[in-house]
Amino acid sequence: MNENFYLNLKEIGSLLYLSRDEYYKSVPEDWFVVVSDVVGSTKAIETGKYKEVNMIGALSIVSILNIDRKLDIPFIFGGDGSFLLIPKSIYENSKQSLLAIKKIAEEVYFLDLRIGIIPIKDIYNAGKKILVSKYLVSEDYSQALIKGGGLEFSDKLLKSHNSKYLIKDKIDPNFILDIEGLECRWKSIKTPKDENLSILIKAKDENDYEKILNDLDEILGNNILRHPIIEENLELSFDDKDLSVEASLYTKNSFKKLFLLAKLKIINILGAILIKNKISFWSSYKQRIISTTDTEKFDDMLRMIVATSFTQTKKLEEYLEKEFANKKLIYGIHKSNSSLMTCLIFERHGKHIHFIDGSNGGYSAAAKELKSRLDK
């Protein structure tokens, strides 16, 4: 069955192989691309809604992953939205999930979520490809790698005037949204170095990515040395503002929300005690988090959240600007002093996914800078 297309893909052990065709397979043409993004995300972030924007991006993923938990579905978290590749069997429920998330975005966070589903066949008929590989980040987490130009084309189709792919159905009153596992209970995670960078790099020739990654290793150190999260900086939050992003999903009633905030704080107190005293599986809980983060990924461009010294940042900017001047690549960078983490916990001591973005703009701000270079 092609429902197991992604499940059966062989995993690769290094991002260095991301441009090698032999590790990719075409998505079945009876599948679909799910596209979502927060309209006006840059302005929303400028008003301080960066956690809410990230939460909506994560909601669009978890709500679809939970439709059929036996399926393995490739996805990309982009900070202010997401891409997912889905089989026909969950098409209708995916539409309903997205409509429900759009309603949450509007009523809870006062954000406008653009949602659409595009048949893979339409993308192939337009001469584009969607090729998928699977990158083994750690023994607990694999990340989809996607190339071929199909995702970028899907985004353009959805944003075109009066796009026929926009979901405009009515919400089925009998549909039950499942967002179980979604959590947002950690403080912003301060950088272990001088700053964190949210980086987008799009090479003109995809065969150059291996060289680019080797150059990044030389400038920034390997993916362990440049990782934006270390155990010492992971702290559970007891701040109402942090926790209310999650609490607001479940109630609009002020009294009930206060009760839920108190409940989340109690849960965090218990978690902090278990982690600090290294009780049973909790002794390695922070390391499990770090090993299941999506800090480096690829969907026709490199997306990375890295920690750097000021010297490393300067060298990186000089390198990228030189490569841009030589028409080798286009890039965008956003600097911050911390990262945001939104968590999908399917099993407390089992399957985790942790979406990482830079604070105060992250990928959205980097995308704005990248687009400005496209016009040069």
CORFENDA-V99217 format. One line per field, one symbol per residue. phi: phi as a letter, one per 20 degrees, with the letter a starting at -180 (. if undefined). psi: psi as a letter, one per 30 degrees, with the letter a starting at -180 (. if undefined). burial: + if it has 24 or more other C-alpha atoms within 12 Angstrom, else -. Layout:
phi: ???
psi: ???
burial: ???
This chain:
phi: .ffegfgeffeddbfgefdegfedcffgfeecdecbbffmffffffenefffffffgfffeffefefbfeeddfbcedndraccdceffdgfffgffffffgffgfeedlcddecaccfggffffeneccdccceefbfdbddfdcbonfffffffffefglgfefecfefffefdfddgofcbcdfgefffceaddecccdffcffefffgffffgfednffefeffccgfeecfecegffffffgffdadffffffffffffffgfffffffffelelfffdffffgffcedfcbbbmbfcbdceceffffffffffffffffemebcbbccdbdaddcddddebgdcfcccedbfflplffffffffffffee
psi: kffgeeegkkklgkffgfgjefglkkkkfgalkkkkkjkheeeeefggheeeeeeeeeefeefeefejffkjkklkkgdgalklkllffgeeeeeeeeeeeeeeeefefhljkkklkkkeeeeefgglljkkljkjelffkkkkkklffeeeeeeeeeflkhkffkjglkkjffkjkjgkfkligllkjkkfbelkkjkkkjkejfffeeeeeeeeeeefllfefgkfkleffjkkkgkeeeffeeefffkfkeeeeeeeeeeeeeeeeeeeeeeeghkbfffgeeeeeefhlhfklkiglkkkjlklleeeeeeeeeeeeeeeeghflklkkkklgllkkkkjjekehcklkjkklklhebeeeeeeeeeefff.
burial: --+-++--+-++-+++++++--+++++++++++++++++-++-++---+++++++++++++++++++---++++++++++++++++++-++++++++++++++++--++-++++++++++-+++----++++++++++-++++++++++++++++-++------+++---------+++++++++++++++++-+++++++++--+-++--++--+--++--+--++++++--+++++-+-+++++++++---------++--++--+--++--+---------+++++++++++++++++++++++++--++--++-++--------+++++++++++++++++-----++++++++++++++++++++------
